[in-house]
Amino acid sequence: MHENFPDEASQGFSFEEFFDQYWRFREWFCGVSRSFVGTEFRTLVRVRLEVLNDMAAAGAKDSAAVEAQMKSSHWASPAIIKEAKDFTFIPQVGATVTSAMYGRCHVLEVETRVCNTRLLRFVMATGIREIQCRKIWHVVRAYHRCALLSVPSESIAETAGRCCEMLLRRQQGVRSRWISL
């Protein structure tokens, strides 16, 4: 049992209090999103590109077709952008990228979404004192509960089993080679 269990865990709360905490949580997350670590929570969905060279129109016979192709823009998957080596790559609007299909392209628009897995890791790694000071305890607890409910029960049971096994080994004086608390 946890000796210093937070007071908030045993207190009741109204819908209005939860609603206020939810908006504080959103403001906190928006502030973090605008900071230098904000891109860590975002995943690139698609990019609107404008072709800068005539590699895409290599089969075109006349110059009018080449010009039309160069002026066209299209939405592209992050999979065709050569610079996108990992899931954290998000190009800036106005940047030049290389497309596997179209060659050099100019970025016109970027569409991203929040990656809930990375957001949950950030929230769970945030200290309890900060959560209490921001007065977002109930929202964080509800968010954590929703995240756990979206995981298959076999995964939760397996994780709980591994944690219990690790605690038993620690109690017996055997250090786990994977997890250390």
Long-range contacts (C-beta under 8 A, 24 or more apart in sequence): 6-128, 6-132, 6-137, 8-132, 8-137, 8-138, 9-137, 9-141, 13-138, 17-138, 18-138, 18-139, 18-142, 21-135, 21-136, 21-137, 21-138, 21-139, 22-139, 24-134, 24-135, 24-136, 24-139, 25-134, 25-136, 25-139, 25-140, 25-143, 28-134, 28-136, 29-119, 32-122, 39-88, 39-90, 40-88, 40-118, 40-122, 41-114, 41-115, 41-118, 41-119, 41-122, 42-90, 42-112, 42-113, 42-114, 42-115, 43-87, 43-112, 43-113, 43-114, 43-115, 44-78, 44-84, 44-87, 44-89, 44-90, 44-91, 44-110, 44-111, 44-112, 45-78, 45-111, 45-112, 45-113, 46-75, 46-76, 46-77, 46-78, 46-111, 47-75, 47-76, 47-78, 47-81, 47-91, 47-97, 47-107, 47-109, 47-110, 47-111, 48-73, 48-74, 48-75, 48-76, 48-107, 48-108, 48-109, 48-110, 48-111, 49-73, 49-74, 49-75, 49-76, 49-97, 49-99, 49-102, 49-105, 49-106, 49-107, 49-108, 50-105, 50-106, 50-108, 51-99, 51-102, 51-103, 51-104, 51-105, 52-96, 52-103, 52-104, 52-105, 52-106, 53-103, 53-104, 55-102, 55-103, 55-104, 56-101, 56-102, 56-103, 73-108, 74-102, 76-101, 76-102, 76-105, 87-115, 116-147, 120-144, 120-147
